[in-house]
Amino acid sequence: MSYLGLLIAIGLGVWTYLDAKKLQARNITVGSIPPPAWGILVCLVAIVFGILYLILRPRAIRRAQLGP
């Protein structure tokens, strides 16, 4: 039970990495941070970087849909 927080942080990091990688395959970058770094940062500091990723993600998708 004491490792539940760690497992949640790792799960969030893996999900963020996979999602950022999927967006990168569609030529959408979330901020200036590459997918592996997003995954590691979200895992290490889940609350701060998780919220930052969720804020920047829709903006990146919207920007990609509007074109360069």
C-alpha positions in Angstrom: 0.0 0.0 0.0 2.9 2.4 0.6 4.0 2.2 -3.0 0.6 3.3 -4.4 1.7 6.9 -4.9 4.8 5.7 -6.7 2.8 3.5 -9.0 0.4 6.3 -9.8 3.3 8.7 -10.6 5.0 6.0 -12.8 1.6 5.3 -14.5 1.1 9.0 -15.2 4.6 9.3 -16.6 4.2 6.4 -18.9 0.8 7.7 -20.1 2.2 11.2 -20.7 5.2 9.8 -22.6 3.0 7.6 -24.8 0.6 10.5 -25.5 3.3 13.0 -26.3 5.0 10.4 -28.6 1.7 9.9 -30.4 1.3 13.6 -30.9 4.9 13.9 -32.1 4.2 11.3 -34.7 1.5 13.7 -36.0 4.1 16.6 -36.0 2.6 18.2 -32.9 5.0 19.2 -30.1 3.8 20.0 -26.7 6.0 22.9 -25.5 9.6 22.5 -26.4 10.1 19.4 -24.3 10.6 16.0 -26.1 8.3 13.1 -25.1 10.8 11.1 -23.0 11.5 14.2 -20.9 7.8 14.8 -20.4 7.4 11.2 -19.1 10.3 11.5 -16.7 9.3 15.0 -15.5 5.7 14.0 -14.9 6.9 10.8 -13.1 9.2 12.8 -10.9 7.0 15.8 -10.2 3.6 14.4 -11.2 1.4 17.3 -10.0 3.3 20.2 -11.4 4.3 18.8 -14.8 1.2 16.8 -15.2 -0.9 20.0 -14.9 1.5 21.8 -17.2 1.3 19.1 -19.8 -2.5 19.1 -19.7 -2.6 22.9 -20.1 -0.1 22.9 -23.0 -1.5 19.9 -24.9 -4.8 21.4 -26.2 -2.9 24.5 -27.3 -0.4 22.4 -29.3 -3.2 20.5 -31.0 -5.1 23.7 -31.8 -2.0 25.3 -33.2 -1.3 22.3 -35.4 -4.8 22.3 -36.7 -4.6 26.0 -37.7 -1.3 25.4 -39.6 2.1 27.0 -39.4 
